[in-house]
Amino acid sequence: LVEQSMGLNPFERAVFAFCNRRRTRMKLLLFDRSGFVLILKALTEDKFRWPRRQEAVVSLDAEQLHWLLDGIDLDAMVRHPVRQYEFVG
């Protein structure tokens, strides 16, 4: 699925997350140099708040992945913008 549908390399240093249609189960797939690791988190009472994006593949940082696993709606989160300063004034 990672290679054929998403067009990505499953051997990259990345965690690939998948959610079922009911949003009650999330699978995480990663390669750890000696084989693949598959982690399943299943919710019995709640649902994951999966990001609503038009793109099939969305890149998240580690913090956002933790938020997703904790049930936080990423679309509702608003951060301060990243600033690039060239000198201290």
C-alpha angles and dihedrals in degrees: 000000000000093000103035105032101029098033092226134128110253090202093064121112092262141108115233115207126200130181130197122239094260089050092229097115132047125189123199119199125192138158116230102190094267102049147324123297119207119193123188124197114187124189120207101187107020141042132234115251097232115197114259105225134147092223116087091217121048123183117221131181121233093265093053091049090054090050090051091051090048092054098253116150105239092196090061094050117100120187132190110266118262109255126205111202122190099195141007112250 
